[in-house]
Amino acid sequence: MISKCRSCGKTITFIRMPSGKMMPCNATLRPYKAEEGGTTTIITRDGKCIKGELVSDNDPQKTGLGYIPHWGDCPGANKMRKK
């Protein structure tokens, strides 16, 4: 499901997590390398949350494509979180 963030207007998508909750993510799929201790949170297409690093699309160590959670770069993320 693609929509616009009500706070900043950026295009986002919602990914269903294994818990059943929906995670707002930036709409662009990004290539990543899964890495223990990685600094970037990545949400896979099937909703798994992993740590890793973003890489170029042609990087031989690329693990796959995933989404970046939108709350990481949305200026209004704190106002939008459900209590």
Secondary structure, 3 states (H helix, E strand, C coil): CEEECCCCCCEEEEEECCCCCEEEEECCCEEEEECCCCCEEEEECCCCEEEEEECCCCCCCCCEEEECEHHHCCCCHHHHCCC
